[in-house]
Amino acid sequence: MSSRDALIVFLSQEGDGPPRWMRVVDGALTQAGEGANWLAACGLAALPDAARVMIVPPAAQVALHWIAHPDLPVRQGRAAARLAVLAGGIALSDQLFAVTDENDDPARPHVVALTARTDMQQWLLWAQHHGLDPDLIVPAPLLLPQPESGFARGVIGDGVVLRGVDMALSGDMALPVLIGDAAVADVQTGVIEGRAIAALDAPPIDLRQGDFAKRVRRAIDQRALGRIAVWSGLILLVGLLVSLVGIGKNHAEASRLDTQSLMLAQQVLPGASDAAQALGEMEGQLAARGAGGRAFTAPVAAVMAAMQDAPGVALTSLSRDPDGMLRATLAAAKADDINAVLLALQAAGFTITATPSQDAGGRTLADITVRS
């Protein structure tokens, strides 16, 4: 948003009175009027999206304080000034809202604007009701130049405002007891208008901050989204290529191993034409000789099945000889329990041998061999 295109609205001192407004284009005042008909008066259906909106509330509703802390660093002095104004307010501090200027000179006093939170809410609701979302809320007295002495006086909106060296008053508060015999210099309307336009870019104090800061909707950068999409696509493409290269390498390695395995298998099985066929035929030959994986799993399964009907029998060791014969050691409290297992193995068609013995605890042991 830019001051090249802006709307400045001066709220009425009367509360429900019509506001006054200024339309700024290219940094210059182009139109002004009274009431809320600025769009119709300017021939617009809506303000441009880039237009800057500034609200100037009545001077009587924003109190200005000048507080100096030359012995403190600037930031600490600024914070101390704000807290002092809140603590000295008529209402409770949680009902007040205070904002400090951006003065960086510790020798100069900090200007603190104090207003009620309800007034801030009311101004923002009024603006929303009239289709505005103000970027700035600037106290009216600060649109007057600061005098070296005495008071500067001017008409802002529909009311008279006075600004002194360390004091700001609305016209109805300019009592003799406060003014005394100080000189009062009138400020021309053009000067006030120029300072209002300048405040669009460099506000002396902006009340639109803290709890009342404007929520900015971040515009979507289409170019950035395009770059993100391109880079995401490139990353996915690279990942796909890496996966395809890995799959290709694994496939080539598997083919090489299959070829090498088939060449070794053909030394025993000359008629084998592929690795799967060679594996099946070799398993069959090993099984016929009592070797191979099948010669081990079948006897083990038979032993386990026979032990299910003899819960008192425990298997203490299990091994397999190079020739494929299964060796196991069975233990039980009674020899009859082991005999039941041996009979079950024989009934299943297995050839067994058994050598009985006893362990140190008195249990009966049987070292058995099992062959298909």
N, C-alpha and C positions, 0 to 999 in steps of 0.2 A: 504494500500500500504506500501511496505517495501523497505529499501535499500538493502535487501538481493537479490533483483532482480531489476535492474535499468538501465537506459540509460542516459548518460550525453552528451549533445551536446554543443560544443563550436562554436558559430557563428563567421564567418570570419570577420576580421578587414576590408576587402576590400568591404564589403557590398554584392556583388554578388558572392564572392568567395566560394569555397566548405567548408562546415563546417567540424570540426573534432569531433570525438565521442569516448566514452568509454562505454563498456558494463560491468556492474557490476553484479556478481552472488555470493550470499552468502557473501556479503560485500567485495569482492576482485575483482580486475580488471582481466577480462578474455580475452577480445578482445578490440582492438582499431583500428581506421581507419580514412579515409578521404572521404568526400562525403556523399550522402544521401542513400547509399546502405547498411545501417547497418543490415537490416533484412536479406538480401541475404548473407552478410558476416557471420552472426551468424547462418545461416541455419534455420531461422524462417519465418513463414508465417505472423505472427503478434506478437507484444509484448504481454506477458502474462497480464491478466487483473489486476494482483496485482503489475505490474511493476511500479516503480517510475521514472518519467521523470524530468530531470533538464536541463534548458537552461542557458548557460553562455553567455550573450551578450558582444559585444566588449567594451573594457575599455574606449575607446574614447567617447562612447555614454552614459555613466553613470558617472556623476560627484559625488565624495564623499566629504563630508564636516564633519569636526570634530568641534562640538560646545558644550561648557560646560556651565551649569547653576547650579553651586554648591549651590546657595542660594535658589533654588526652590526644592520642592518635586519632586521625580523622574518622575512621570507622567506629571506634569506640565512642568518640564524641557524638557522632550521629545517632548511635543506638541509645546513648545516655539521654540525649535531647528528646528522642521519641518517648522513652519510658517516663521521663519527667513530665511531659505533657499529658500522657495517659493517666499518670498518678494524680495530677492536679486537676483533672476534669471534674465537672459537676456530677456527671453520671458515673456508674461503675465502669471500670476499664474494659470489661468484656462487652459493654454496650457501645463503646467508642471505637473509632478507626482513625489511626494516625499514620501519616506518611511524611518522610523527611526528604528534603532536596538533596541534590548530588554535589553539594559544595565540598571541594577537596582542600580548601584553605582553612587550617585550624584556627587562624587568627580571626576569621570572619564567623559570625554566628550562623548556626544552622536554622533554616526556616522549616517549621513543622506545621503541617495542615491537619487540623483535627475536625472531625465531623462525626455524627451519629451513624451507626451501622444501619439503622432503619432508614435514614435519609439516603444512604448509598443504594440500598435495596429499592427505595421508591424511585430514584432517578433511573436506575437500570430497567425497572418495570415500565416506567413511562416510555423510555426509549424503545423497549421491545414492543410495546403497544403501538408505537408509531413506525415500526419496521426498521429500527436502527439497532445496531450493536456497536456502541461507541468504542473507539480505539483509545481515546484519551478523555479524562475528566480533569479539567484544569481550574483551580480556584480563580474567581473573577479578579480580586485585587492584584494578582500577579501579572495581569495584562496591562497594568499601569507601570510606567517606568519608576524605578526607585529614586526618590528625591535625596539630595545631599542633606537637606534640612527641611523642616516643615512637612507639608503634605502635598501629594499630587491628587487631583480630583478629576474624575471623568465619569461619563455615562456608559455603563456596560449593560447591555440588554435593555431593560426598562427601569433600571435603578441607578442612583448615584453611588459611587464607590470612592473611598479615600484610602490612600496608601502613604504611610509615613516611613521614617527610617526603621522603626522597629514596631510598627503598629499598622493594622488594617481595619477599616470600619466601613459599614454600610452607611448610606446617607442618613438614615433615621437614628443612627447611633453617634453621629458627629456632634456630640454635646459640647457646649463651651467648656465644661470642666475637663474634657479630654483634649480638646483642641487648644484651648487657651488662646494665647496671642500668636501662635505659630502661623507662618505664612502658608497660604493655600494657593497652589498654582493649578489652573485648569488645563487639562490635557485634551488636545483636539481629537475628534472622532477618528480621523485618518491615522493618527499615531496608534490608537487602540486597535484599530483594524489591522494595521501592519504587525503589531506585536502578537495579535491572535493568529495571524497567518504564520508568523515565525514559530509560534508555539507548536504548530503541527509537526515540525521536525525536531524542535528542541524545547520541550515543555519545561517550564521552571519547576513545576511539581505535577506529577501525574497520579491522581488518586486511583487509577485503574491498575491496581497491583495487589499482591498478597492474596487474601481471600476473594477479592473482587477482580482479579486479573482476568483478562479476556482469554477465553479458550480458543486457541488457534488450531484450526483444522489444517493439517499438513496436506498439501496438494501431492497427488501421486505423480512422480516423475516417470513419464512414459519411456524416456530414453534409458533411465536406470533400470526399469523393468525389462526393457529390451536387452540390455547388456546382461542382466541376471539370467534371462531365458537362454541367451546364446551360450553363456558360460556353463549353465546347467546342462544344456544339450551336449556341449563338448565333453564335459566330465562324464556324462552317461555314455557317450560314444567311446571315449577312451576306456572306461570300465568294461564295456561290451567287447571291445577289441582285445583287451587283456584276457578276459574270460575265454574268448574264442581261441586265442593263442595257447592258453593253458590246456583247453580241451583238445586242441590239435596235437600238442606235445604228448599228452597222456594217451591219446589214441595211437599215435605213432609208436610210443614206448610199449603199449599193450600189444600192438601188432608184432613188434620185434620180439617180445617175450613169447608170444604164441608161436611164431616161426621157429625160434630157438628151441622151445619145448617140443614142437612137432619133430624137429630134426633129431633130438635126443630120443624121443619115443620111437621113431622109425628104426632105431638101432635094435630095438626089441620087437617092435611090431612093424615090419616093413610095409604091411598093407594099409597102415593108417593114413588117411587123407587130410584130417584136420585135428586140432588139439583136443576138441571135445570128444571125438570118437576115440582117440588114443587114450584119454583119461578113463573112459568107460571100460575099454577092453583091458587096461592095466589093472583097474580095480577088480574086475572079474577074475583075472588070473591070480591076483594076490589073495582074493577071498577063497579061491579053490585050493590055495596052498596054506590057508590058515593065517594069512598075514593081511596087511592093509587095514584101513579104518573100519571096514565092515566086520572084520574078524575080532575087533576089540569091542565095538559098541554092542554087538549082539550078546556076547557072554556077560558083559557088565549089566546089561538090562535084565538078563535072566537071573543073575545073582540078586539084584535088587527086588525083582518080582518074587523070588522065592523067600526072601527075608520078610516080606510084608505079612506072611502068615505065621511068622515066628518072631514076635516082638521082643522076646528075650535074647535074641542073637544080635551081636554088634560086629561091625566090620572094622577091624583095627588096621589093616593095611591092604593096599591094592597096587599091583604092578603088572607089566606086560613084558614078556620075553621077546627077544628079536625074532623068534620064529612065529610069533603071534599068539603064544599060549598065555592065558590069563592066570595070574597067581594072586591069591587073597588069603587073609587070615581072619577066621571067624572066632568069636569068643562068646561063651554063654555060661550060665550057672550050672546048667545040666547038659550032659552029652546028648540027651534025647532031642533037645531043641536044635542042636547043630545037625543031627541026623535027619530031622524033618526038612531042613534046607537042602541037604545033599540029595535026598530022595526026590525033592521037587525039581532039582536040576537034572537029575537022570530022567525023570518023567518028561522033561522038556526036550530031551534028545541030545544033551551035552555029555561028553565024556569027562569024568572027573576022577581025581585021586585025592586022598585025604590022609594026613599024618597027624594023629592026635597028640596033645601035650597039655601041660598045666602051667599057669603063670604063678607068680609068687603069692598072689591073693587066693589061690585055690580055684580060680575059674578054669573051665575046660576050653582048650584052644584046639583049632584044627587048621593046619596049613593045607590049602586045597589048590588044585590046578583045574582049570576049566578050558575045554577045547570044543569047538563046534563039531 
